[in-house]
Amino acid sequence: MTDGPDKKPERSPDRDKPKSHRVGQIIPRGPNKWLIRIFRGYKPNGANDYFNKTFHGTKKDAEKWLRGALARRVSDHVLCSAAHSACYVQYLII
Protein backbone atom coordinates (compact mmCIF):
# COMPACT_ATOMS: atom_id res chain seq x y z
CA MET A 1 0.00 0.00 0.00
CA THR A 2 1.31 3.42 -0.94
CA ASP A 3 0.48 6.83 0.37
CA GLY A 4 -2.49 8.26 -1.45
CA PRO A 5 -2.57 11.63 -3.20
CA ASP A 6 -4.47 13.07 -0.22
CA LYS A 7 -1.35 12.95 1.99
CA LYS A 8 0.56 16.24 1.85
CA PRO A 9 4.27 16.55 2.64
CA GLU A 10 5.12 18.28 5.88
CA ARG A 11 6.16 21.91 5.62
CA SER A 12 9.27 23.12 7.29
CA PRO A 13 8.65 25.78 9.95
CA ASP A 14 11.05 28.18 8.19
CA ARG A 15 8.97 28.17 5.02
CA ASP A 16 6.02 29.92 6.67
CA LYS A 17 8.14 32.75 8.08
CA PRO A 18 8.28 35.99 6.11
CA LYS A 19 11.68 36.78 4.64
CA SER A 20 13.51 39.71 6.14
CA HIS A 21 13.84 42.83 4.01
CA ARG A 22 17.48 43.39 3.12
CA VAL A 23 18.42 47.06 3.02
CA GLY A 24 22.14 46.53 2.39
CA GLN A 25 23.95 45.01 -0.56
CA ILE A 26 27.55 44.03 -1.18
CA ILE A 27 28.40 44.00 -4.88
CA PRO A 28 31.81 42.78 -6.15
CA ARG A 29 33.74 45.38 -8.17
CA GLY A 30 37.14 43.71 -8.51
CA PRO A 31 39.70 41.75 -6.50
CA ASN A 32 39.19 42.77 -2.86
CA LYS A 33 36.99 45.70 -3.94
CA TRP A 34 33.30 45.87 -3.03
CA LEU A 35 30.46 48.32 -3.54
CA ILE A 36 28.42 48.62 -0.35
CA ARG A 37 24.95 49.98 -1.04
CA ILE A 38 22.40 50.87 1.64
CA PHE A 39 18.83 51.90 0.86
CA ARG A 40 18.04 55.28 2.47
CA GLY A 41 14.49 55.80 1.25
CA TYR A 42 12.91 57.55 -1.66
CA LYS A 43 13.80 60.86 -3.31
CA PRO A 44 11.05 63.48 -3.74
CA ASN A 45 10.59 62.37 -7.36
CA GLY A 46 9.97 58.76 -6.21
CA ALA A 47 13.34 57.32 -7.25
CA ASN A 48 15.27 55.07 -4.85
CA ASP A 49 17.95 56.80 -2.77
CA TYR A 50 21.05 54.78 -1.89
CA PHE A 51 24.19 55.40 0.16
CA ASN A 52 27.13 53.99 -1.86
CA LYS A 53 30.62 53.27 -0.58
CA THR A 54 33.55 51.55 -2.29
CA PHE A 55 35.19 49.26 0.24
CA HIS A 56 38.73 47.89 -0.20
CA GLY A 57 39.40 44.63 1.66
CA THR A 58 37.98 41.17 2.08
CA LYS A 59 34.30 40.38 1.69
CA LYS A 60 34.16 39.41 5.35
CA ASP A 61 35.44 42.87 6.33
CA ALA A 62 32.92 44.49 3.97
CA GLU A 63 30.11 42.51 5.61
CA LYS A 64 31.37 43.62 9.03
CA TRP A 65 31.35 47.26 7.92
CA LEU A 66 27.83 46.87 6.51
CA ARG A 67 26.52 45.35 9.76
CA GLY A 68 28.03 48.26 11.72
CA ALA A 69 26.56 50.82 9.33
CA LEU A 70 23.12 49.23 9.59
CA ALA A 71 23.39 49.23 13.40
CA ARG A 72 24.30 52.93 13.34
CA ARG A 73 21.38 53.54 10.97
CA VAL A 74 18.96 51.89 13.40
CA SER A 75 20.29 54.05 16.24
CA ASP A 76 19.30 57.23 14.30
CA HIS A 77 22.68 58.07 12.80
CA VAL A 78 22.43 59.59 9.35
CA LEU A 79 24.25 57.95 6.44
CA CYS A 80 25.75 60.59 4.15
CA SER A 81 28.36 60.39 1.47
CA ALA A 82 31.02 63.08 1.09
CA ALA A 83 28.89 64.72 -1.60
CA HIS A 84 26.00 64.97 0.86
CA SER A 85 27.91 66.27 3.89
CA ALA A 86 25.47 69.18 4.10
CA CYS A 87 22.74 66.79 5.24
CA TYR A 88 25.00 65.62 8.09
CA VAL A 89 25.68 69.20 9.16
CA GLN A 90 21.95 69.91 9.02
CA TYR A 91 21.34 66.77 11.16
CA LEU A 92 23.82 68.04 13.78
CA ILE A 93 22.15 71.46 13.94
CA ILE A 94 18.65 70.07 14.49
Order of alpha helices (4+ residues) and beta strands (2+ residues): beta-beta-beta-alpha-alpha
